[in-house]
Amino acid sequence: MIKYTKYIIYSMSIGCLCILVFLMLDLSNTIDQLAISLIDQKKEQTKKELDLFFNPVVEDIETTINHGKSNFFDSLSIKEFNLHFIPFIQSSKPISSMMLANLRGDEKMLLEMDSTWINRHTFIGSVEKKADRYEWEYKNGQLDTIRNWKEEKDYDPRERPWFKEAIEQNGKLNWTAPYIFFTTKDPGITASIKWINNHNEPEVFGFDLMLMDISDFTSNLKISKNGKVFILTEDEKILGLPYDERFKNKDSLKFNVLKTISEINIPVLSKSKKIWESLNKNSKCFSFDHNDEKWWGSFSEYKLGNNLFLIGVIAPESDFLSSIQETRMLILGGFILILFFTLIITANYRQIRKGNLKLKEKNIEVEFQKSQAEEQKQIVEEKNKEITDSIQYAKRIQNAILPRIKVVKECIKESFILYKPKDIVAGDFYWLEQKNGYVLFAVADCTGHGVPGAMVSVVCNNALNRAVREYGITDPGKILDKAREIVVQEFEKSDEDVKDGMDIALCSLKENQLQYAGAHNPLWLIRNGNLIETKADKQPIGKFSNAISFTTHNIQLQKGDNIYIFSDGYADQFGGDKGKKFKTKALKELIIKIHDKPMEEQRFDLENVFENWKKDLHQLDDVCIIGVKYN
């Protein structure tokens, strides 16, 4: 054995060298794979963002047209028109304004400008008289006139692209090419559609969308230190600006959106597009040289109506090299270390005994097992990150359906919302809508929590919205009846027997008249220090064998009354010194104790008591409580 020692050592050295060369070459391939993977990921993320931006507008415009076909718009004054659409525009982030016009040249336009609301009311395309202009202040569901005047310029809606193209599309949803808005001079795009009213007259309804929202996303989406994500029109105008220090504020976004590539002076954008065109517009990732540096890039097409947009992602290869270089140094150091120990083993080989040989073999086995364990750990960590990233994206979608606290405070000034999801996403949600002078608000507890609960919550939230917006219902009991019908219809599309749904407490408030209906979840009213409970119907919103119509309870409020609706997560939380449930009785006593305090202090006290009770225990369920004081 000793005779062949040097040959063994030579073989080991040559083998290590081959492995080193192989790993170095493989790392070069890894740079390419890393660049392609990151670029494709950002390209898909941008496409999803565009879908989230444009697709909800399609649903909103279809809902609005259904209202129009039922003669809803015929009898509305300009003020009633505003009261209907202002909450609608506030709740839809992409929409900045809306227009309704006909072939005679009559038009009603509504937009928000500098925290006030502006109307333009045009008659017969300004042929006989200038358009009327109105400025309004909208606060807490009330609309007050600030001023009115006559439009100085002639304006005929029939000459605008959104009107003419919708007429030509003849009932099909039309998206204009991106352009500068007539009134605000902001860059935008308009979705419009022609429809026939009950007088057999064609009308066109349109929504304006602000394109700066798209640039706000792309200019903050960084693929790497110097990488860029951008969106172009077919004629090379910038729809989504890339990351650049010049595009850090709203004014710079407004100034540069819809400029050409050459005008914003980022040469690598123009070069990457020309390279892509020379490759027959292939959607695969490609490399190119710019300023003596290797870059990676990819383009894909995005279709919107008759518009064809290009999503571009580019990044210099040097951005990916630092981590690869560190790995190379580790491999080289490892090789040198192995070679060093090989020489030591060679020098002392004759003195190695059988026991030391066994020990060495054992050490090799342990190192191999440790390496395997580290690889498995890395795989688990990567998978966990992918899952967490997906859930975080789902949280962003779920947050989009929750009403903004600012909107809640405008509708119900003296109120609070305590919302504590158990996980990143939740099965509990709160809901707010305004309809015909009624303020509708609810706390809902969907089956489960986390991702399953959140998926059910999207279905149930949509059912409530449709019951009010599409079917025009304001009676709480009837809203719950319609919501149950919609939820059951949605889940019956599955081949499986889905019995998921939600428990809910729903209120309708108009002046001092409160209406309530509930599925399992009650309403508590504090009056003169006494708690009055209105019980809910013992049936869920979902599939139920003995379903009956939900009961609407009518309550005449008195000054100083407090209203509370909630899910069961607070009372069911384990904690305290003995690790027991908090229970409904303790929650009642707590609310009676704090009901005279301002609403935000009540929310603070409820949250403090909950955290002190829970201590180090895990949160059992989602928590949601709404409190309202009537004055």
N, C-alpha and C positions, 0 to 999 in steps of 0.2 A: 504493500500500500504506500509506504514511504517513498518507494522508487518512482511512483507516478505522481507524487505530490505536485511537482512543478508544472506538469501538464494540466493537472486539475486547476491550478491557480491561473495558468494562461487561458484556459477555457473560460473560467469564471470572469476574468478581466475582459476578454473579447465579448462574452455574453452581456456583461454590464454595459460595455461601450455600445453594443447594438441596441440594447434597450434604451440607452440615453438618446441615441440618434433617432430611434423610432418615436420616443416621447416628444422630442423637440419638433420633429416634423408634424406629429399629430397636433401639437399646440398651434402650429401655423394654420392647420385646418380649423382648429377651434376658434381662432380669431374670425375667420369667415363665417362660421356657423353662428357665433355670438352676434355678429353684426346683422346677419340676415334675420335671426330670431327677434332681436330687439326692434328692428325696422318694421317687420311684418306685424309685430304686436302693437306698435304705436299706430300703424296704419289702420288696423282693425278697431283700435280704441277710438280713433277719430271718426271712423264710419259709424260706430255705435252712437257717438255723441251727436252726429248729424241726424241720425234716426230719432234720437230723443228730442232733438230740437224741432224737427219738421213734422213727425208723425202725429203728435197730439193735436196739432193745428187742424189736421184733416178731420179728426173726430169732432173738434169744437165747431167747425164750420158746418158739418152735417147736422149736429144738434141744433144750431141756430136756424138753418134752413127749415127744419121740421117745425120749429116755432112759427116761422113766417108762413108756411103753408096752412097753418091753423088760424090765419087772420090775426095773429097776435100783434103784429106791427101796425095794423090799419088804424087803430084808435089811439095810438100812443102819441102824447105831446112830446116835444123835444126834451122836457124835464123827465117825463116817465121813461122815455127812451134811454136817457142817461142812467137813471136809477136801476134800470134792468141790466145795462151792459158794463157799468163801471166795476161792480164786484167781479164780473166775469173776466174783464181784462186784468184786474188786479191779481186774480188767482192763476192766470196763465202767463208765466214768465216771458215766453218769446213774443207775445202779442203786444204791440205798442199802440195800435189804433185800429178802428174798423170803419167801414163805409157801406152805405146802402143806397143804391141809385137805380133809376129806371131810364127807359128810352126817351122820355120827355126831357131829360136833363135835370130832374129833381134828385137831390142827394142829401143824405144826413151823414156827417162825419163826426167821429168822437176820438180825441186823443188826449193823453196826459202830457203836460208840459210844465216843468218847473213846479211840481207839486200841486198845480191846479189843472182843471179839465177844460178843454177847448172844444167847441162845436163849430162846424161850418154847415149852414143850411142853405143849399143852393136851389134856385127855382128856374126851371126851363133853361138851364145852362147859361145863366146870367144874361140872357137875351134882353129881357125887359127891365130887370133890376139886379143890382149887385146882391151877392149872397149875404145872409145874416150871419154874424159871428157872435158867440157867447163865451164868456169865461165864468167858471163855477168853482166853488169850494165844496169839497166832499169830505164830511167828517161824521163818524159815528152813524152812518146810514142816512145822514141828512145832506141835502144838496141846496146850496144858497148861491144866488146870482151875485157875481162880483161886478160885471159890466157886460154891455152888448154894443155892437157897432156894425157898420157895413163893410164888407170886404172891398178893398181898394182895387184889386186886380180882377179882371174877368176870369172866370173859372167854369169850365164845362166838363163834368165828369166823363161825358161820352168821348172825349178826346184822350183820356188817360189810358195807358197800355193795359192796366188791370181790367178796365171796363171793356175795351174793344176786343181783347183776346178772349175774355170770358164769353162774350157774345158769340165769337167765332167757334169756340169749343162746344157750345150748345148743350150745356148741362154737365159737361165733364170738368172736373176741378182743374183750374189753370194756375200755373206758377209763372209769374213774370220773370224776365231777366232781371238780375240785380240792377238797381238804379238809385238815384238820389231823390228822396221824398220831396214833394212839391211844397209842403208847409214847413217841415222842421229842418230840411236840408240834410237830414241824416241818411247814410247809406242803408238800403234795406231791400226787401223783396216782398211781394204781395201774393197771397193766395186768394183767388176769387172764383166764383161759380155763378152761372146763370141758372135761374129757377123761375117757374111760372106760378104766380100767386092765384088766389081763388077768383080773381077778376079776369083770369086768362091773360094777364099782362106779364111780359118778361121783366125781371128785376135781376140785379147783380149785387151780390154780397161779397165783401172782401175784408181780409185781415192783413195789416202791415206787420212785418217782423223786422226787428233791428239786427243787422248783420254784425254789429260790434260785439254782440254776445258770442258769436262764433270765433272772432279774433281774440276775445278775452280768454277763450279756452285754448286755442292753438298757440298763442303767444306765451302761455304759461305751462305748456306741455313740453318738457325737456326729455329728449331721448338720451342725451349725454351732455357733457360739458359744452360742446360747440354744435350739437345736432340741432336740426330744425324740422318742425312740422308745419305745413302750410297747405292752403286750399286755393285753387285757381279756377277761373272761368275758362271757357273755350278760347276767348280772345285774350288770355294771359293777364286778366285783371285779378288782383288779390282779393279773395273772399275771406280767407282766414290768414292773418298775418303770422309770420314765424316769430320765435323768440328773438328779441333784440332789445338792447338797452333803450333804443329810441321809442319803443312801443310800450311804455310803462304806465301811461295814464289814459283816461278816457278821451281827452282832446287829441292825443297823437293817434289813437286808434281811429277816431272819426275822420281825421285828416288823411290817413293813409289807406283805409279800406276802399277798394275799387280803383286804386291806382294800378298801373301796369307794373310788371316785374322790373323793367328798366327804371321806372320812376322811383322805386324805393331803394334802388342802388344796392342790391345784394347779388353780385355777379354769379355766385355759385348756384343760385336758384335757376337763373336763365340757362346756365350751362348744363345742369342736371336734366332740365326739361328737353333740351336739344339732344342730349345723349339718349334719353328715353325714346324720343321720336325716331332717332336713327335706328333703334332696335325694334322698329315696327310696333311701338307702344306696348311692349310686353309687360305684364304686371309683375314679373319676377324681379328679384333684387339684382342690381348690377353695380359694378365698380367703375370709377372714372378718376382721372387726375385733374386736380385744380390747384394752381399755384405750387407745383412741385410736391403735392401731397395727395395721397390716395384717399378717395371718398367712396362711401357706399350710399346707394339711393334706391328708391322704389316709388312708382306711381300706380294709382288705381283710379278707375272712373267711378263717379257717383251720379246716378240719374235722378233728376227731380223734375217731373213734368217734361217739358221740352228742353230743359237745361241739362247740360252735361258738365259736371264739375270734376276737377282733378285733385285727388289727395296725394300730396307729395311728402316724403320723409327722406332726409339726407343726414349724414353724419361722417366726420373724418375718422379714418381707421385708427388714428393716434389716440382717440378717446377710449378705445377698447384695449390698447396695448399695455397699460400700466399693470392691470391685474394679471395679464398673461406673462409679463416680464417677471413679476414676483414668483409665479409658478415655475418659470424656467430656472430662476436662481435656486429655488428650493430643490428642484430635480438635480441640478448640477452639484449643489452642496451635498445632496444625498449620495450621488455617485462618488464624489471625492471621499465621503465618510466611509462608504462601503469599501472602496479601494484601500483606504488606510487600514481598516480592520482586517482586510484580506492579507495585507503585508505582515501585520502582527501575527495573524494566525499561521502564516507561512514560517516565520522566524521561530515560532514556538511549537510547530506542529509535532515534532518528535517527543515533546514532553506532555502532549495532551493524552490524558488517560480516557478509558472508556466512560468513566463517570462524567468527566467534563464534556465529552462528546454528546452524551445523553442530555446533559444540561443545556448545551447549545441548541440541540434539536428542540428541546422544550421551549427555549426562549424564542426560537424562530416561529414555533407554533403559536405562542402567546402573542407575538408581534403580528402574525397573520390574522389571528382572531380579533386583535385590537383594531387592525386596519379594516377588517370586515365590519366591525361594529361601527367605526367612524363613517364608513361609506353608507351603512344603513341609516345612521343618524342624520347624515346629510340629505339622503333621499327623503326621510320623514320630514325634515325641516323645510325642504323645498316644496313638498306636497302641502304641508301645513300653510306655507306662505301663499301658495296658489289658492287654497280654499279661503284663507282670510281675505285676500285681495278680492275674490269674487263676492264674499259676504259684504265687504266694505262698499263695493259697487252697488250691491243690492240695497244697502242702507241709504245710499245717495238717491236711488230711485224711490224708496219708501218715504224719505224725508220730503221728496217733491210733492207727494200727495197730501202731506199734513199742512193745514193752514198756517201761514206765518203768524207769529205772536203779534206783530204789528197790526195785521188785519183783524185778529181776535179783539185786540184792545180798541180798535176803531168801532167795532160792532158792539162790544160789551165792555164798557170802560172799566167798571169795577168788577174785576174777575181775576182768577189765577188758574194756571194749569200746572199740575205736578205730574211730570211724565218721566218715568225711570224704567227703560227697557232692561230686562234681565240679561239679554245678550246684545250683540251688535245691532241686530234687527229684532223686531218685536211682533207679537200677535195682538197686543193692545194698540189702539190708535184713538186719537180724538178727531172730531169732524165738525166743520162749520160751513154753513151756507146761508145766503140771504135770498128771499123770494117774496115778492109782493108785500114788502114791509115787515115780513116775519124774519126773525133771526133764529135759525135752527142750529142747535149744537148737541153733541152727543159724545159719550164715552163708550167704546166698543171693546169687547174682549173676545178675540177669535180663538178657535180651537188650537191649543198648543202655544209654544213660544219659539223664539229663534227663527230659523229659516222657514220651517213648515208653517208656523203661525203667521209670519210675514207674507207668505204666498197667499194664505187664506185671506189676510187683511186687505190685499190688493183687490181680490174679487169682491169682498164685502163693501169696501169703500166705493168701488165702482157702482155697486148696486144702489147705495144711498144716493150717489150723484145722479144716476139715471132716474131714480124715482122722483127727484125734485126737478132736475133740469129738463129731462126729456118728457116726463109725464106731468110735470107742473103740480105735484102734490105737496101740500103744506101741513096737512093733518098728521101728527106723529104716528097714530095707530095705522093709518092707511099707508104711510111711508114704509113702516115695518112690514106690512102685508106685501107691498110691491117688492121690497128688497128681498124678502124671503122667496118670492116667486122667481126673481132674477137669479138668486144664488142657487136655488134648486135646479133651474134650467141649465146654468153653467156647469154644475157638477154632474148632471145627467148625461152630458156629452161623453163622459168617460165610460169605458166598459166595466169599470169597477163600481161597487156600491159605496159612493162617497157620502158620509154623513157629517162632514165637517160644516162649521158655520160660526155663528158668534152669539154671545150675550151682549145686550146693549141697553143703555138708558138714553132716551132721545127726548129733547125738549124743544118747544116752539114758543118764542117770546115776542109779544107785540104789545107795546105800552105796558099796562099792568095785568095783562091776560097771559097766563102760562098754561101751556098744554104739555102733557107728558105721556109717553108710552114706553114700556120696557119689556125686554125679554130676559127674565131672571134677575136683572139688576134694578134695584129700587131707586126712588128719589127721596132725599131727605130735605125737609124745609125747617129752618130754625126761625121761630116767631116768638118774640117776647121771652127768649131764653128757653123755650120748649122745643123739642125735636118732634116733628110730625113726619111719619114715614108713609109714603105712597108706594104700595107694593107693585111689583111687576107681574106680568103674566108668566106662568110656569111653563114656558116653551121657548126654544131657541129660534134664531134666524137660520134655518137650514131644514134638512129633511127630518120630519117628525110625524109619527104615526097618527096622533090625535090632534092635528093642528086646527086651531080656531083663529078667528080674526083677533088682532091685538086691540086692547082697550085704550082709548084716549081719555085721560083724566084732565078735567078743566079746573084750574086754580086761579082765584083772583088774588093777586099779590098786594101786600101792604108795605108801606114805606119801612125800610129796615129789615125786610125779610132776607134771609140767606138761603141759597139753593145749592145743593151738593149732589153730584152724580159721580160714579166711580166704578172701577173694576174690583175684582176680589183679591188682587195681589197684595194690597196693603194689609188687610185683616188676616190673610193666610201666612204672613211671613213669620218664620220661626226666629226666636231670639230671647232676649232677657236672661236673667240669671239661671233659669231652669231649661232654656232651649225650647219653650212652648210657643204656640201660635199667639199672635197679637190679639186676634178675635174682633168681631164686629162690635161687641159691647164696649170695648176699650176705645175703638175708633169713634163711636158715638160720644162718649164722655170727653174725648179730646176735642172734637169739633165744637161741642157745646161750650167748652172752656175757652176756646180761642175765637169764637165767632164774632165777637165785638171788635176785633183788631182789623186794621186795614188788610186788604186781600193779599198783598204781597207778603206781609208779615205772617199771615196764616199759612201760605205756601212754605215759607222758610221754617216755621215751627213744625209743620207736618213732615218736612224732609229731615229736620234734625232729630225728631222723635224716632222716625223710621231707621235712620242710620245708627242711633244710639241703641235701639232695640236689637237690630241685626248684628251689630258688632262685627266679629270676624266670620260669621256664618255666611254661606253663599245666599244670594238673593233667590228666593224660591220661584217667583213668577214676575211678569211685567206689572208695573204699577202705573195707574193713571187716575187722577182725580181732577175734576173741574169744580170750582167754586164761583158763585155769582151773587153779588149783593144788589138788591133792588132798592133804588132811592128815587 
